[in-house]
Amino acid sequence: KTNFKAQLERCMKLISSNGNYREITIHGMGSALERTINLALQFQVKTNCQLNTKIASIEVTDHLIPLLDDLEPMNDTRWVSTIH
């Protein structure tokens, strides 16, 4: 997991006058939603930029490989919330 301050500094560097970007997109999914929202809000406070938020759900598949040889591998499909 990347340090929050480092992520914020990276965003600031990308959008600064020395950076090449006029717009950045921050993606998050599942358990990272809260962190992604906090990062975007802190970025907005520091830059006074406009936020454009989109939320969605995506289907993900977990491939489960058993530790015991006599069991079969399984796939588990579930929906995960995303924000960008």
Secondary structure, DSSP 8 states (H G I E B T S, - for coil): ---HHHHHHHHHHHHSTTSS-S-----EEGGGHHHHHHHHHHHHHHH-------EEEEEEEEEE--SSTTS--EEEEEEEEEE-
